[in-house]
Amino acid sequence: MTCSAATPKLTEEEIEERLTRLAGWSRAENWIEKKYEFKNFLRAMSFVNAIAYVAESMSHHPDVIVRYNEVTLRNWTHAAGGITEYDFALAEKIDAIIETGRGGDDGTNIGRGPRDYTNTLRRKAHR
């Protein structure tokens, strides 16, 4: 997955249609975004770490805004200057982390939903 200035941006109609398939994601300026809320800061940061792993494996990185127990993700293709198919592919993988508790393509277990990230990361840190 490689993005470039030549990566085609989606039309407004394509963006709106794809948003209907993603729960909680919305359109804003040149990106799609979603806010996640967690029990505390540590769990929010554990989620961010899981997102970093997935984003790096895709070579497509969201803008991440952390406010204590809230994480807002903004997906947009910087090289293309707008929203592309890559942004929706990343959104789907991010939502899958919440649904399945699995972080990477290799099946790395990061817990079952946002509340379990902390315990899983603690166990990994003590190995």
C-alpha positions in Angstrom: 0.0 0.0 0.0 1.8 3.1 -1.2 0.2 6.6 -1.5 1.5 9.3 -3.7 0.3 12.6 -5.2 -1.1 10.5 -8.1 -3.4 8.5 -5.7 -6.9 9.4 -6.8 -9.1 11.3 -4.4 -12.6 10.0 -3.9 -15.6 12.0 -5.1 -18.0 13.5 -2.6 -20.5 10.8 -3.6 -18.0 8.0 -3.0 -17.0 9.4 0.4 -20.6 9.7 1.5 -21.4 6.2 0.3 -18.4 4.7 2.1 -19.2 6.6 5.3 -22.6 4.8 5.4 -20.6 1.5 5.9 -18.6 2.8 8.9 -20.2 3.3 12.2 -19.3 6.6 13.9 -17.0 8.0 11.2 -17.9 11.4 9.8 -16.6 13.8 7.1 -14.7 16.9 8.1 -12.7 19.2 5.9 -10.2 17.0 4.0 -10.5 13.9 6.2 -12.7 11.4 7.8 -12.7 11.2 11.6 -13.9 9.3 14.6 -13.7 9.8 18.3 -13.2 7.0 20.7 -13.7 7.2 24.5 -11.9 5.0 27.1 -12.1 4.5 30.8 -8.8 6.4 31.4 -5.6 7.8 29.9 -3.7 4.6 30.0 -6.3 2.7 28.0 -6.5 5.5 25.5 -2.8 5.4 25.0 -2.8 1.6 24.7 -5.3 2.0 21.9 -3.1 4.6 20.2 -0.2 2.1 20.3 -2.4 -0.5 18.7 -3.3 2.0 16.0 0.3 2.8 15.4 1.1 -0.9 14.7 -1.7 -1.2 12.2 -0.9 2.1 10.5 2.7 1.3 10.2 1.9 -2.1 8.7 -0.2 -0.3 6.1 2.2 2.6 5.6 -0.8 4.9 6.1 -0.9 7.0 9.2 -3.8 8.9 10.8 -3.6 12.2 12.6 -4.0 11.3 16.3 -5.4 13.7 18.9 -5.4 12.5 22.5 -7.3 14.3 25.3 -7.0 12.3 28.5 -9.4 9.4 27.8 -10.5 10.5 24.3 -8.7 9.6 21.1 -9.8 11.3 17.8 -8.4 9.8 14.6 -8.4 11.8 11.3 -7.7 9.7 8.2 -6.6 11.5 5.1 -4.1 10.9 2.4 -1.5 13.7 2.9 0.3 13.0 -0.4 -3.0 13.3 -2.4 -4.3 16.2 -0.4 -7.6 14.6 0.4 -9.6 11.4 1.1 -8.8 8.3 -0.8 -9.6 4.6 -0.7 -6.6 4.1 1.7 -8.3 6.2 4.4 -11.3 3.9 4.4 -9.2 0.8 4.4 -7.4 2.1 7.5 -10.7 3.1 9.2 -12.0 -0.5 8.7 -8.8 -1.9 10.2 -9.0 0.5 13.2 -12.6 -0.5 13.8 -11.6 -4.2 13.6 -9.2 -3.6 16.5 -12.1 -2.5 18.7 -14.3 -5.3 17.5 -11.9 -8.2 17.7 -9.1 -6.9 20.1 -6.5 -8.0 17.6 -3.9 -5.5 16.5 -2.0 -6.7 13.6 -2.1 -8.8 10.5 0.0 -11.4 12.4 -2.8 -11.8 14.9 -1.1 -10.0 17.8 -3.6 -10.1 20.6 -4.1 -6.6 22.2 -7.1 -7.6 24.3 -10.8 -7.7 23.7 -12.0 -4.2 23.2 -10.6 -0.9 24.5 -10.9 -1.8 28.2 -8.5 -4.8 27.9 -5.6 -3.0 26.2 -3.9 -2.1 29.5 -3.7 -5.6 30.9 -2.5 -7.1 27.7 0.3 -4.5 27.3 1.3 -5.0 31.0 1.6 -8.7 30.4 3.8 -8.2 27.3 6.0 -5.6 29.1 6.7 -8.1 31.9 7.8 -11.0 29.6 
